[in-house]
Amino acid sequence: MKDIKIAFFDIDGTLVDMGRKEISQKTLEMLRKLREREVLLCLATGRSPMVLPHFRDIEFDVFLTFNGSYCYNAGEMIFSNPIPTEEIKRLIKNAAAIGRPVSIATKSRLAANGTDRDLEDYFEIAGLKVEVADDFDMLSEGEIYQIMLGLYESEYANMMKGIRHAKIAAWWDRAADIIPADGGKGVAVGKILEYYHLDRAEAIAFGDGNNDIEMLQSVGTGVAMGNGSKQLKAVADDVCGHVAEDGIYEYCLEHGLIE
């Protein structure tokens, strides 16, 4: 495992303990030590580029945002995959039919056509407030990379009725992200490995939610957090400790990725 050249990290529930809402000192130390070994560091998240966390003294090399629909580094865009406009319109109508407001994500803005408790609590996880936008209709005609809304599993079928070019990527039981059908973290990982001319055997990924399943399956070593979902653990190559117990740090130390 010492041949690892790139490491992909989900944020919420993986790098950041959602209970404490902050990254631990040992996790920061782990990131610094990986960087000293010249391992590329990639944030792989459902969050938008505008609201990525900044960790003290740590610079990430690559950013996989909107669950992989928009990926970039400091120099250029690596991969862009918006949802088709006609699908956006249908998704918004489907959400209205089940009484759900939505927030749409462009490259530079999050904008909602309303709000409810589930959507507000979902945004609060990332320390955000829902912006109900007067220009929502105009924004929805542009490039939309992700739709976010409060949604329970029992509502999935009605939400996705008639939808062919988008899919649900969920990691919380009260809300969901909707992304391109041909997208996801796994597809984006492949694009990033291709960009850096790396083999999947040289990549490791850490995650905790169902939206991390494809990511873990797209690298040589996919590691589920101890606090991860049962579905993720079932497909992972390995399982590390709980995020609250510095699971990634201990795993990297045990497997010789850091000293």
Buried (B, 14 or more C-beta within 10 A) or exposed (E): EEEBBBBBBBBBBBBBBBEEEEBBEBBBBBBBBBBEEEBBBBBBBBBBBEBBBEBEEBEBBBBBBBBBBBBBBEEEEBBBBBBBEEBBEBBBEBBEEEEBBBBBBBBEBBBBBBBBEBBBBBBEBBEBEBEEBEEBEEBBEEBBBBBBBBBBEEBEEEBBEEBEBBBBBBBBEBBBBBBBBEBBBBBBBBBBBEBBEBEBEBBBBBBBBBBBBBBBBBBBBBBBBBBBBEEBBEBBBBBBBBBBBBBBBBBBBEBEBBE
